Amino acid sequence: MTATKVPPVIEIRDPALDGAEIARRVQQQVERRRAEGRYDPDLSRRGPPSLRPDRPLPAEPSVMAEFPGLRESLAELVAHSRLHEPAFASNAPLIGPLIVAVRRAWNWMSTKWYVRPILAQQSEVNERTASALGDLAQWHEMDSRDLRRLEAQVAALEARLARLENKEEP
Amino acid sequence: MRIHQMHSGFIPGDAISNHILEIDTRLRAWGFETAIYARYIAPEMADRARPDHEYLPYLHATEDLLIYHYGIYSPAVRYFQATKGRRVLIYHNITPARYFRGWDREQELLCAVGRRTLGSLTDCDLALGDSEFNRQELLAAGFDADRSGVLPIFLTQARFESLPLNRPLLDRLRAGNKVNILTVGRIAPNKALEDVIRIFAVYHRAINPNSRLLLVGSRYLPRYNAALDALVADLGLEEAVTFTGLVSDTDLKTYYRAADLYLHASRHEGFCVPLLEGMYFGLPILARNAGAVPETLGRAGVLFNRLGYEQVAEMAHLLISDPDLRAQVVARQRERLQDFAPARVENRLRGVLAELGLLAQDWK
């Protein structure tokens, strides 16, 4: 197996500069000050854990877990997507049935040719929207699963990189 | 015919907004009727841009050209998709969403959706990255290599030249001969400002206590801000580290003028305008080798490939204290800056318009 070559910390691309000499001067200073105990050996561990160089990436929560009511909301949306005409009723004594009959007749006259087709159209739009939202949520759920898997890989690679970075230059 | 430019936000001091204005100035000079649209328009820019819904009447104007600047998701991307005329996408890069995870859910989602949407914008006349790095991301998203190119960002040198310095601020920054280390950009996790602070901690505590770190840029992520403040406090650097927040162009120029070194640790950049600004102001640049940074620097500046805090801090010290090395690095940077000279970017823009048949091919 070929060992991975760790790149130098400092890289100078200007051919007019002596990169090797500059790196040597830098390293000389590092060693001198290190010998004098000038550097903080705990530097990487300073500050909140979320800013430490070897911190793992937080896991991506799933869409359904993140919005706990989402599954129920979608089910409710489907259940309520078809519009219903209200049933007429009246509590008036004696003439109540007459009021209901008149309202029904007026409603039949006024809604049959105009409002009902619109209700049907709106119900269809609602049902299709609810269905599309359900598909999207499911699609997002699958993506989230993929993301979690990929993130675990990235976290492992970043941890490996941090370990390599923490190895000082010879 | 008209040339429309659209972006999610139009904000003073923002690199993309400045780029849009520079393009607009050239287009007008070449005789085009132009308009700029944005979803968010800062009040001080209200006379230069219109709300994006005002573009609607031009959706079917087949002779027109829409240049869409893509740097984060915006619902306005639908206008680009629905446009029947010619369409050019300028991709300024979208930060990978994972950098915002745990810091800001909204930014994370905008970046995730923005990157995902990129693949649905491939059906355009031309797609441009402002760096080869960005162009490669376009190709990876499914854009056609033959209809792609690079148009670097205009460095608005003239803007800096005409600006005054903030003298009281300059005097404060130069008082006591303190060494000023500068970094410029949004205070965002992909910029890895914790690394900048740790590198500075080594410099300040082990090399030169008469020094100061200036972090210039908007602080828009409260959780990240709080974590950085905690790191600064834990390192005992409250007196030596300054977060300026968003500053005026005059103050920005003053910070550059007062600085001794430009330090950049970003893990992801699509171009990095502050590097050009650092070159322009004659600051030696020490930057992480990540994203488009090595491309923007070319052979100029000094890169660090990984975190050896001590080595990077000692390199910073050399760049600050060795006048010969500093002069050589700055000279190479000035040479590199010529590759981004406004005249060159302008020529490239004319080339783009010629490719689209909007300007004569013999414009040279």
Interface residues (C-beta under 8 A of the other chain):
Chain A: V6 P7 P8 V9 I10 E11 I12 R13 D14 P15 A16 L17 I22 R25 V26 Q27 Q29 V30 R33 R34 R38 Y39 D40 L43 S44 R46 G47 P48 S50 L51 P53 L57 P58 E60 E151 V154 L161 L164 E165 E168 E169
Chain B: R98 R101 G102 E194 D195 R198 A201 V202 R205 A206 I207 A227 L228 A230 L231 D234 L235 N289 P294 L297 G298 R299 A300 V302 L303 F304 N305 R306 L307 G308 Y309 E310 Q311 V312 E314 M315 H317 L318 L325 Q328 V329 R332
